[in-house]
Amino acid sequence: MNKVRNNVIKYSITVFIFLLLIFIYYYTTENNIANPYFFPKISKIMKAFNDSKDQMLENLIASFKLVIPSIFVSLIVGIGIGTIMGLNEWVRDSLHPIIYAFSVIPSILLSPFVLFLSPNITIASIILIVYNTLWATLFATITGIMTIDKRYLDKSKTLQLNGFKKFFRVILPAASPSIVAGFINSLRSTFVMLVFAEMYGAQSGMGYFVRINSEYGLYDKVWCGFIFLVIVLVIVMQLFELLKKYILRWTM
């Protein structure tokens, strides 16, 4: 009971702000203060949501078909390269300037080349999403490994842990707070790039759903897609935050 009460108190301001925003939108649209073409009434948005729910679900599945493999690829590459660079000072000093130079190039700037050189739009979208989300995990892995307490490494030598045993039992757990934090931060960039890729090339996905309806001037459906996407992203981010707390439950 105390937990429920604490949550109510904790999120009371959040709920109040959301209700205030909804009230402002309702008031401005019902009284024709806002442009009715770009800002349809809430009743019209709800009707459009009911009419388009199956279509939005199909496009959401298409979005996850892009984002899930992209996340796995960026994790594998980021942790793999980051581990090598974090453990080896010579490799780190040699590659860090090159990786840093690539990391500051916006993925949107590379999109024309990737779209032209890739065999299809799906591969191009995955490449752009991976490129955009890789760097946070990569740099977090390097930092996490570089800042591991030497006592852990000394004890691993005493226990004669080498190779994969040392990596999975000592290095990865010790660096996991930094790696997980970097990965969670990269998720936001993942969805930003996902929507960009779908809006400017894909023939399915939530970004495509918003773009195609905006081109037809169906802004009630545009608002449906926007709200639906925000709700899904908030749920996904909260699930990953819970996963983060579970993985790092041994930390403070």
ABEGO torsion letter per residue (X at the ends): XAAAAAAAAAAAAAAAAAAAAAAAAAAAAAAGABBAAABBBAAAAAAAAAAAAAAAAAAAAAAAAAAAAAAAAAAAAAAAAAAAAAABAAAAAAAAAAAAAAAABBAAAAAAAAAAABABAAAAAAAAAAAAAAAAAAAAAAAAAAABBAAAAAAAAAAGBBEAAAAAAAAAAAAAAAAAAAAAAAAAAAAAAAAAAAAAABABEAAAAAAAAAAAGBAAAAAAAAAAAAAAAAAAAAAAAAAAAAAAAABX
